[in-house]
């Protein structure tokens, strides 16, 4: 299969709203003692909504939104327009994997985007965030946090970096992947970062499977 380049972009204005909305849904659903599968579906509705809004904004550029069975057409869309929009939530729905603790589904948008990249054998998996990359601690709460240019999954787990820019359970997917053996995190608020990363430059943080 041809290797495709895939970049996940997250708007700095939509990200906080999305996380708050999903957090509120999870809180209400947990209070009603709904199972994890139902929480997964509720969480996916937020990501689906954002995909539709982004699709409306980019429709004038010929960029389409795909979902469900339509994901099989991703290579065709990329061949025609070099871009496609999809919801980042994994399609587990009612069959979501249970978290080791609590009821919140362990796999969310970081995992869903990675799964798409892995299944299509993408050339690169780039997470566009509002931080420069992975730090030794949460830079939003720790002033002494230092940027980590490159790290492996095992090293990241050994350091206990659960409070990181990526969802920690996604590391297990990266570790077991056959095609995408590393991911890159770049700051989308810095002009040119994504273009540099797509050109193969070491921008931000690279996390390797081994």
Number of C-alpha atoms within 10 A of each C-alpha: 7 9 13 18 17 23 21 19 14 14 14 14 9 10 14 11 12 16 14 11 15 20 14 13 17 22 14 13 18 17 9 9 12 13 15 24 19 19 24 27 19 16 25 21 15 19 21 17 13 20 20 17 13 17 20 13 11 15 12 9 10 13 20 20 22 19 16 9 7 10 17 12 12 21 17 13 19 15 10 11 12 15 19 23 21 24 22 23 24 20 17 16 18 13 12 18 14 15 13 9 8 10 18 21 23 19 21 21 19 20 23 19 22 26 22 18 23 20 12 20 20 19 19 22 26 24 25 23 20 18 19 22 26 28 20 17 21 18 19 8 8 11 9 11 14 14 16 16 17 15 16 16 19 16 13 19 12 9 11 13 17 14 14 16 20 18 15 20 15 20 23 13 18 23 17 12 17 12 16 23 18 20 17 22 27 25 20 19 15 11 9 10 20 23 11 13 19 17 9 10 11 16 19 20 22 19 23 20 19 13
